[in-house]
Amino acid sequence: MFYRHNFQFNNEIIEKKTIGYFFNGDNKNNIRTAPKITYFHIFPELFEKMRVYLVAQIFNASVASVMLIFLQSNFLLDASLLIINFIQNMDTLFDIFNSSKTSGLKYFNRSFKNPNAQITHLKFMENNFKQL
């Protein structure tokens, strides 16, 4: 769905073209800020669309952070903040689902023990997914 259509998330329209702008801008740099993101992440062919890890690499906090730097440097439009927030929310959701016993730097990646913050985020994401 993300690759074919724009969609509404948290009452805002999320457009894939923003990631394309980011990829093209980053690709022109001698030192890339998101070196793991490839052409097939942004413009997948038939079989790449079935590879979940490609989407998981895009919906990552480090990609959102670099996009935020691009936004603050005026390389992306102000509307890019919508997809940056979406990526951060997806990264948090992945952290909750992939929680581990070792306590790392990410709060949401800690073991799921039913804390309010994790429950609140899960409900927030559930409500937004129901509206898709």
Backbone as a ProteinNet text record, in pm:
[ID]
protein_1_A
[PRIMARY]
MFYRHNFQFNNEIIEKKTIGYFFNGDNKNNIRTAPKITYFHIFPELFEKMRVYLVAQIFNASVASVMLIFLQSNFLLDASLLIINFIQNMDTLFDIFNSSKTSGLKYFNRSFKNPNAQITHLKFMENNFKQL
[TERTIARY]
81.9	0	86.5	192.5	279.2	343	375	443.2	349.9	221.7	128.7	43.1	8.7	-90.2	-40.4	-87.6	-75.8	-183.4	-162.3	-263.9	-268.4	-375.9	-396.6	-353.4	-270.8	-224.9	-228.8	-298.2	-310.2	-365	-464.8	-533.4	-443.5	-334.2	-244	-220.1	-195.6	-169.1	-19.5	11.1	149.1	176.9	283	317.6	453.8	459.8	584.6	689.4	646	740.7	843.4	808.6	903.5	1025.7	1004.7	1118.4	1201.1	1134.8	1206.4	1292.6	1240	1318.5	1440.7	1417.7	1528.3	1634	1591.2	1685.1	1766.2	1698.8	1769.6	1868.9	1830.7	1922.4	2040.9	2014.9	2122	2214.4	2159.1	2236.6	2337.1	2309.5	2399.3	2520.9	2514.9	2625.7	2740	2861.9	2978.1	2975.8	2938.3	2925.6	2776.6	2724.6	2580.8	2545.7	2430.9	2385.7	2301.3	2244.7	2165.7	2214.9	2335.1	2395.8	2323.7	2246.4	2177	2053	2003	1884.1	1926.2	1868.3	1903.3	1784.5	1809.4	1704.8	1585.5	1611.9	1504.1	1422.3	1475.8	1396.1	1286.6	1322.1	1231.7	1143	1200.3	1128	1136.2	1065.1	1078.2	1012.7	1074.8	1014.6	921.7	864	761	806.4	922.5	966	1017.7	1071.6	1116.8	1000	881.4	764.3	726.2	769.3	735.5	840.5	947.4	1054.9	1031.6	990.1	954	1075.1	1192	1309.6	1341.9	1303.9	1328.3	1246.7	1121.8	1036.5	1083.1	1123	1169.7	1294.9	1378.5	1498	1463.4	1354.3	1310.7	1243.3	1158.9	1088	1178.5	1284.7	1388.1	1416.9	1446.2	1471.1	1590.6	1691.9	1809.2	1773.5	1687.3	1642.1	1560.4	1473.2	1393.6	1483.6	1588.2	1680.5	1753.9	1799.9	1870.5	1774.8	1651.7	1552.8	1523.4	1524.1	1503.1	1617.4	1739.2	1853.7	1836.6	1794.2	1769.1	1660.8	1557	1447.7	1498.4	1575.9	1628.1	1730.5	1791	1886.4	1817.7	1685.5	1602.6	1624.4	1664.4	1673.9	1542.4	1453.7	1321	1216.7	1096.9	987.1	936.3	870.3	815.3	715.5	646.6	549.8	618	750	824.8	816.1	786.2	775.8	668.1	565.3	458.6	512.5	590.2	642.4	753.4	826.2	928.4	861.3	752	677.6	621	571.8	519.8	630.5	747.1	859.5	897.5	900.9	933.7	829.1	702.4	596.6	608	640.6	658.4	779.8	887.8	1006.7	974.7	898	857.1	771.7	681.4	598.4	684.9	781.3	872.8	952.1	992.8	1066.6	982.2	855.4	767.4	753.5	733.2	716	845.3	958.9	1088.5	1161.3	1087.6	1149.4	1241.8	1339.8	1437.2	1460.7	1524.7	1550.1	1657.5	1754.2	1861.9	1810.1	1842.4	1796.5	1894.9	1845.5	1928.7	1895.8	1935	1910.1	1764.6	1698.5	1562.1	1462.8	1382.3	1286.1	1186	1135.8	1030.8	1083.3	1213.9	1272.3	1296	1265.7	1281.4	1171.9	1189.6	1090.6	951.7	854	716.1	660.6	636.7	582.6	455.1	385.6	258.2	268.3	374.9	381.1	287.7	250.1	156	204.1	330.5	381.7	368.2	400.7	389.8	243.4	158.4	15.6	-44.4	-10.7	-62.1	-20.6	105.8	152.2	84.1	67.4	-1	-144.4	-214.8	-352.5	-356.2	-260.6	-250.1	-231.3	-139.9	-113.3	-233	-296.7	-414.2	-524.6	-551.6	-655.6	-623.1	-496	-457.7	-462.5	-426.4	-433.2	-577.7	-668.4	-810.2	-865.2	-805.9	-853	-793.8	-698.5	-634.9	-731.6
-118.8	0	125.4	125.1	241.9	275.2	173.1	196.6	242.1	214.8	247.4	370.4	393.9	496.7	588.8	711.7	799.1	754.4	778.1	738.4	837.1	829	919	850	919.5	869	984.4	965.2	1069	1199	1182.8	1293.6	1374.8	1317.9	1383.2	1289.2	1344.9	1264.3	1232.5	1103.5	1056.2	1023.8	1082.7	1061.9	995.1	894.7	821.1	907.2	1004.3	1082.9	1154.5	1182	1247.2	1159.7	1030	938.4	936.5	944.6	951.4	1076	1191.3	1314.9	1299.7	1241.4	1220.3	1129	1017.1	922	988	1061.8	1128	1231.3	1307.3	1405.4	1340.3	1234.3	1163.9	1092.7	1042.3	968	1057.3	1187.2	1281.2	1316.4	1291.9	1326.4	1226.6	1275.5	1186.3	1095.2	1150.6	1072.2	1060.7	941.1	920.1	911.2	967.9	965.4	842.8	781.9	658.7	556.7	502.6	416.5	284.1	237.6	109.6	121.2	242.1	262.1	261.8	169.1	153.8	190.2	185.9	213.8	120.5	-6.2	-104.1	-82.3	-9.9	27.5	126.7	217.5	326.2	288.6	218.5	180.3	28.5	-45.8	-192	-253.5	-359.6	-438.6	-540.2	-626.9	-717.8	-798.9	-862.1	-948.6	-869.2	-750	-668	-622	-609.1	-564.5	-664.4	-788.7	-891.5	-902.2	-828.9	-837.5	-735	-783.3	-696.6	-619.4	-680.1	-613.3	-483.4	-472.2	-347.8	-233.5	-261.1	-158.5	-129.9	-233.7	-214.5	-127.4	-135.8	-51.5	94.2	118.3	256.4	312.1	230.5	274.8	258.7	333.7	321.8	460.2	466.9	595.6	668.4	594.9	661.8	729.2	666.8	729.6	854.5	845.5	961.7	1074.8	1041.7	1143.4	1214	1136.6	1196.2	1280.5	1233.6	1312.8	1443.8	1439.6	1561.1	1660.4	1609.6	1696.3	1758.2	1677.4	1729.6	1836.4	1814.1	1910.8	2041.5	2032	2151.6	2225.2	2153.4	2215.1	2263.3	2258.8	2302.9	2221.8	2095.6	2006.8	1931.9	1934.4	1874.4	1979.7	1961.4	2053.7	2035.9	2138	2131.6	2017.3	1981	1870.8	1737.3	1731.6	1608.1	1568.1	1663.4	1633.3	1528.2	1523.7	1424.4	1282.9	1258.4	1123.1	1092.2	1193.2	1171.6	1123.6	1187.7	1144.1	1004	974.9	841.4	736.7	764.7	670.5	649.2	756.2	742.3	657.8	677.2	596.1	449.6	422.6	284.2	220.8	296.8	244.9	208.2	292.2	263.1	137.2	121.9	1.6	-122.8	-116	-228.8	-258.8	-154.5	-174.9	-250.3	-215.3	-283.8	-430.5	-457.3	-596.1	-676.6	-609.9	-678.5	-654.7	-641.9	-611.8	-724.5	-687.3	-786.6	-770	-868.5	-866.3	-765.6	-747.1	-653.5	-511.5	-431.8	-293	-212.6	-156.6	-75.8	70.2	146.5	289.2	324.3	238.4	267.9	217.1	306.3	272	167.1	182.7	93.4	-43.7	-60.4	-189.4	-277.8	-228.4	-308.5	-413.7	-510	-617.4	-559.3	-619.8	-572.2	-616.8	-519.4	-548.8	-469.4	-437.5	-368.6	-226.6	-152	-14.6	76.8	185.3	278.6	330.7	366	424.9	327.9	201.7	103.1	77.5	64.1	41.8	160.6	280.3	400.9	405.4	373.2	375.8	266.6	149.7	41.7	81.4	143.7	187.9	298.9	390.5	498.7	441.9	347.3	287.1	204.5	132.4	53.1	142.5	252.8	345.3	401.6	434.4	488.5	383.1	259.8	153.5	121	134.8	110.7	213.6	331.6	438.2	430.1	340.4	332.6	292.8
0	0	0	79	89.8	-44.6	-123.4	-249.4	-360.6	-348.9	-456.5	-428.6	-303.9	-273	-162.1	-168.2	-52.2	45.4	173	269.2	384.5	458.6	571.2	699.2	775.9	904.6	1003.2	1113.5	1216	1155.1	1068.1	1000.6	907.7	861	766.5	649	531	411.8	405.7	398.2	388.6	242.5	188.2	48.3	36.1	-47.5	-68.2	-138.5	-217.1	-295.9	-207.9	-83.3	7.4	29.6	43.7	60.8	-66.8	-181.5	-309.2	-318.5	-275.1	-273.5	-183.3	-67	26.7	-34.8	-93.3	-152.8	-263.9	-352.5	-462.6	-411.3	-309.3	-251.7	-183.6	-110	-39.1	-137.2	-244.6	-343.9	-416.4	-422.7	-490.4	-405.4	-276.3	-186.7	-200.2	-184.2	-184.3	-62.6	50.1	173.2	202.5	185.7	203.5	351.3	385.9	524.7	555.4	452.6	468.7	365.6	385.7	283	260.4	357.4	340	252.4	234.7	152.9	6	-69.9	-210.9	-299.5	-427	-525.5	-505.5	-473.9	-459.2	-331.8	-235.6	-118.9	-160	-248.3	-285.7	-403.8	-500.4	-621.8	-638.6	-555.2	-558.9	-682.7	-729	-835.9	-770.4	-849.7	-800.7	-679.5	-686	-576.5	-456.3	-480.3	-368.1	-282	-341.4	-265.3	-156.9	-171.9	-73.6	36.8	26.6	125.6	236.4	348.7	461.1	512.4	507.4	562.8	488.9	361.2	288.6	348.6	379.4	441	583	655.1	792.9	796.9	693.5	690.3	662.1	591.6	568.4	693.1	757.1	877.4	998.5	1000.3	1101.3	1157.7	1285.1	1350.8	1290.6	1246.2	1188.8	1056	976.2	851.6	884.4	982.7	1023.3	1072.8	1146.4	1197.8	1084.6	988.2	874.4	791	773.7	700.4	773.4	904.6	983.4	961.4	950.7	920.4	781.7	684.3	549.8	554	632.4	644.9	705.6	812	877.9	791.5	697.8	605.2	477.7	476.1	363	235.7	249	133.8	111.3	209.1	197.5	232.2	180.5	208.5	351.1	403.2	538.9	555.3	446.8	452.6	481.6	468.5	496.1	642.6	728.3	870.9	897.2	814.1	830.7	815.6	712	691.8	790.8	834.6	937.9	1066.1	1104.1	1223.2	1204.5	1083.5	1055.1	1069.4	1015.6	1025.3	1171.5	1249.8	1392.3	1464.7	1431.8	1493.3	1453.7	1328	1283	1350.3	1364.9	1432.3	1577	1643.8	1781.5	1786.5	1690.3	1684.1	1664.1	1573.3	1552.3	1678.9	1750.4	1875.9	1977.7	1987.2	2082.3	2044.4	1915.9	1871.3	1877.7	1868.2	1871.2	2002.8	2109.3	2238.3	2281.7	2361.9	2408.3	2557.8	2616.6	2760.5	2798	2709.9	2741.8	2729.4	2825.9	2821.6	2738.5	2630.6	2543.6	2560.3	2463.2	2468.7	2436.7	2361.3	2319.9	2424.2	2475.1	2579.7	2531.5	2409.2	2360.1	2319.3	2315	2277.4	2399.3	2516.2	2637.6	2645.1	2731	2746.4	2769.7	2704.8	2717.3	2851.4	2938.3	3071	3095.4	2986.4	2994.4	3050.3	3018.5	3069.2	2989.9	3051.5	2989.6	2854.9	2843.8	2719.9	2603.3	2625.2	2517.4	2481.4	2580.7	2555.7	2481	2522.3	2457.3	2310.8	2284.1	2144.9	2062.2	2118.2	2046.3	2011.6	2105.5	2079.9	1975.1	1983.5	1885.4	1744.8	1730.5	1599.5	1552.2	1643.5	1606.7	1550.9	1618.4	1572.5	1434.5	1412.2	1282.3	1172.4	1204.3	1103.8	1067.4	1161.8	1132.8	1034.8	1032.2	943.9	803.7	781.7	649.1	542.9
[MASK]
++++++++++++++++++++++++++++++++++++++++++++++++++++++++++++++++++++++++++++++++++++++++++++++++++++++++++++++++++++++++++++++++++++

